[in-house]
């Protein structure tokens, strides 16, 4: 295996999008005893729910049977990664009820940006747990978990071994909120583009800090085509000329690509400066874009239209979210209700992907897990 491909995995190297098995054989070449995840709602397994209130039904309905802290009808890409590595689903660091951190922890929370925003969750909809805060949480967890684990008993079974931190896979899926936050603040595409270098600089600092804590294996997702998501399209005035042939907003997708280009360059620089690190750059943008463009060819019936929501061109209304109910004649009924076949939809709620779409994305990136432990 070419060592450069092994250390810097991108989906462009697999442009044929071959259908590959998603069993644990994908990761036989690498053994990771734990996962430590950092991110936003694309990989949040309960952090925001623990901090600000549970993501209610119908979230979780396709797999867990009830809400499970995920803004999705079922599993996320990070869940499929854990399955592939033979590990349990990650407990959210912020969740104190029923959590087990013996095989890692999830510091991601929905709405989290890389760069801290000067606003509250209720003001802007963005989480206060930016990447620098998530690192502080990890830093404290790393140190305190070993102190508590040394007490023995149940603590030894609920917290990771010391060696797990240097052998773990550190996964990242962030950046989308940094880009959309600019639009919510009425900034132009050009203004948001000027902020990308600072956002990427802060991301690099987080990687370096985790490396300083013993982290060696990094799996970094780029950001997806935000111009294909209903919540972005519906929030801003968009002219007909702004849409591409597939119904996505070209300027917004171009912004995501600009961010991804800078992120990929940062990965190259990090690989040069962190001699013992194996850093995988994972091009989920290409997979998600492919899914939006050719949804029916991949077994989906709807691409841009949300499964769970209410009204409008995209079955999305920012005032009536997925799961919203009202009482009619003494009976509670869904207003933001789910579609009958979530497994045939790409987008769950106008913001997030369905479990079926997450599985599709995972299937395309899974081969890289067998290379994620290899350095140049």
KAGINOR-V931137 format. One record per backbone hydrogen bond with DSSP energy under -1.0 kcal/mol. CO is the residue of the C=O (numbers start at 1). NH is the residue of the N-H. If there is no record, write none. Layout:
{{CO NH} {CO NH}}
This chain:
{{2 6} {3 7} {4 8} {10 13} {11 14} {14 17} {23 26} {24 27} {25 28} {27 30} {34 169} {35 105} {36 171} {37 107} {38 173} {39 109} {40 43} {46 50} {47 51} {48 52} {49 53} {56 59} {58 61} {60 65} {70 72} {72 60} {73 62} {76 80} {77 81} {78 82} {79 83} {80 84} {81 85} {82 87} {83 86} {91 106} {92 95} {101 104} {103 35} {105 37} {106 93} {109 112} {111 127} {113 131} {117 119} {120 124} {121 125} {128 130} {130 134} {131 135} {132 136} {133 137} {134 138} {135 139} {136 140} {137 141} {138 142} {139 143} {140 144} {141 145} {143 147} {144 148} {145 149} {146 150} {148 151} {149 152} {152 155} {154 158} {155 159} {158 101} {161 164} {162 165} {163 167} {164 168} {169 36} {170 219} {171 38} {172 221} {173 40} {175 179} {176 180} {177 181} {180 184} {181 185} {182 187} {183 186} {188 192} {189 193} {190 194} {192 195} {195 199} {196 200} {197 201} {198 202} {199 203} {200 204} {201 205} {202 206} {203 207} {204 208} {205 209} {206 210} {207 211} {208 212} {210 215} {211 214} {216 278} {217 170} {218 280} {219 172} {220 282} {224 226} {225 228} {226 229} {227 249} {229 233} {230 234} {239 242} {240 243} {242 250} {244 247} {248 244} {249 253} {250 254} {251 255} {252 256} {253 257} {254 258} {255 259} {256 260} {257 261} {258 262} {259 263} {260 264} {261 265} {262 266} {263 267} {264 268} {265 269} {266 270} {267 271} {268 272} {269 273} {270 274} {274 277} {278 218} {280 220} {282 222} {282 284} {284 288} {285 289} {286 290} {287 291} {288 292} {289 293} {290 294} {295 298} {295 300} {296 299} {302 346} {311 316} {312 315} {314 306} {317 320} {321 324} {324 335} {324 336} {326 333} {328 331} {331 328} {333 326} {335 337} {336 323} {337 309} {341 344} {342 345} {344 301} {344 302} {346 354} {347 307} {348 308} {350 231} {352 348} {354 358} {355 359} {356 360} {357 361} {358 362} {359 363} {360 364} {361 365} {362 366} {365 368} {366 369} {367 370} {368 371} {371 374}}
